[in-house]
């Protein structure tokens, strides 16, 4: 069961974002819910790319909820794309909207982000107390300095992290991936033969992410990591 929604970014300016909410057809009681973050808009990234859609629909089929949406300046979302600097505010708006709904209760909140979305989603997920599990799909470490903000931190004790990427990913360096996993205390899953774009591997990626989320805990109390503000 999916439907189009709109909500507002948690920013000083008024930014209206478009999204699609996926809920299981037999909605009873509290459900785990994942927020899905799309890849870089300059490369065609949006909430409708196949991997994001496949993940959302598979989650829906398995009794989970999922919210996929367009960051500011993408598709029908208003505002101006900021290169990832202010897009964390969009995720805060998404989280606020989810908490305000009466239609369903959220048992646990998770985040899955692909490429650019993994960087923005990680920054939000580490600073949001309600998020307990983070799936980073093809997090780029070559050509982009996305994860500089992690240089001086210890692995977050109250978050579980999965890194999943292709063996032939064009935008990773294995040593940097190992370092990123160490900093986050993450488990890693390498898909043999796959590259950064994961064409034809959407179902496989979704399966790994869902299984990881299925191990999740209940919603945690809010907590702020000062270094991400």
N, C-alpha and C positions, 0 to 999 in steps of 0.2 A: 504494500500500500504506500504509494508515494504521492506527494502533492507539493506544489510550488508555494514558497513562503517568502516573506520579506521581513527584515529586521534591520536595526540600526547599529552601526559601529559605535563603540564606546570611545568616541573622539570629541574634541571640542567643536569641530564643524559637523554639520548634519550630513551623514553619509548613509544612504539607504542601500542595503545589500540584498541581492537575490539569492535564493537557495532552493534546494529540494530536500524535503524531509521524508525519510523512509521509516516506516513503522511496521512491525509484524502484524499480520491480519488478525490473529487471535491475541489481542492486546489485553493481558490480564496481569495486574500487579506491576511492580517495578521492573524496568528493563535496563540492561547495559546499553549504552549509547556511545557511538564513535563520531567524532568530528573529523571530516576528511578534508585535507588541504591539497589543492591542485598545484601542478608544476608551473614554471615561469611563464607568465603571459606573453613575453616577447618571443617565446618559442611555440606559441599556440596553446599554452596551458590554460585550462578553465575547468569548471566543475563537470563538464560533459565529456572529458577525455575518457576513453574506454576503461582504463584501469580504475579510475575513481567510480565510474558508474557500476562496473562489475562488483567492486568491493561493497558498495552500498546495497545492491540488490541481493548479493549473497548473504549479507548480514541480516537484511530484512527477512529472507527465507529461513534463517536459522534463529529467529526469535529475538534478534537484536534491533536496535534503532541506529540510524545513521543520518548525519546531516552533511550534505555536500553543498558548497556555496561558492560564489565568485567573490574574490577579493575586490577591494575598491578599484574602480576604473576598468574592470573586466566585464564583458558582456553587458548585462543590464544593471550592474551595480554602479552607483554614482561615485563621485569623488575622483581623485587622481592617483594612479598607481605610483607608489613611492619606492619601488625597488626592494620592498621587504622591510623598510625601516619602521613604518607605522602600521603595517598590516596586522601586527599583534593586536592592535585595538579592534580590528574586525573580529578576531577570535574571541576577544572579551565580550563583544556584543553578542556573538553567537551563543556563548555560554550563559549570558544573562537571559537571553530570549528563551533558552531551553529550561532554565530554572523557573521562569514565570508561567510556564504552560500548566494548565489544569487537566489536559487530556491524558497525560501519562506522568509516571514518576520515574526518576532516573536512579537506577541501582548503582551504576558505576559509570564514570566518564573516561573515555579513551581518545587518543589522537593518532591518526595515521596521515602522514604527509609524504608526498612524492617529490623528490628533487628539491626545487625551490621551496615547496610546501613543507618539506621536512625541516628546513631551517627556521621558517616562521613558526611552524607548529611546535618545534622543540622549545623555542624561546617562550612561547605561551605556556606550554605544558609544564615546564620547570617552575614557572612562577605561579601557576594556578593550583591551589590546593585540592580542587575537586578532581584533578586529572591524575590517575594512578598508573596508567600504562601508555607508552609512547612507541609507535612503530615508525621508524625512519626508512623510507623506501628510496633506494638509489641516492643517498645523501652525497652531493658532489664535494670532492676534496681537491680537485685539480681545476685550475682556471677560475675558481671562486674561493674567496676567503670567508665563507659563510660561518664557520664555527670558531672564529677568533674569540668570541665572548666566553669560551670555555677554558681559556688558557690558565686562569688562576683559580679554578674551582676544584672541589673534590666531587666524586660521584654522588649525586643526590640520594640520600638514604631511603626516601619514601617513594621512589619512582622505579618502575621496571621498564627497561628499554630493549627493543628489538631493532637490529639493523639488518635489512635484507637488500641484497644488490646482486647484479649479474657478474659472473666471472670475467666477462669481456667489457665491462663498463668503461666507456671512453673518458669519464670524468672522475675517476678515482685513482688513488695511489695506495697500494696495499698497506704500506707502512703507516700512512696517515689514517687509513681506516682502522688499523689496529690501535693507533693512538686514540682515535675518537671513541672506540669501543671501551678502551681502558678508562678514559675520563668519565664516561657515562655509566660504567659498570654494566655494559650492554652485552647481550648475546647476539651472535652474528649468524646469518644464514646466507650462504653464497649459492646462487642459482647457476649451475653449470651451463655454459653455452649462451647465456643471456647477456645482452648489453644494457646500456643505461635506459633504453626506451621500453624494454620488456615486452616487445610486440609478441603476441601469441602466448604469453605467459601470465596473462591477467588472472585467470582462475587459480593458477598455482600460487601467485603472490597473495591473492585474497584469502586462500585457504590457510597459508602460513600466518597471516595477520589475524584472522578470526580465531585460530587455535591459540595464538598468543593472548588475545584478549579474553578468551574463555577461561584463562587461568587467573583472571583478575579478582581484585578485592572489591569491597563496597566503597562508596564515596568517602573520601577523606576530608578532614576538617581543613578549612582554608589556611594557607601558609604562604608567606612572601619570601622569595629569595632576593635580597636587596641588590645583588649584582646584575639582575635582569631588568630592573626598573629604569 
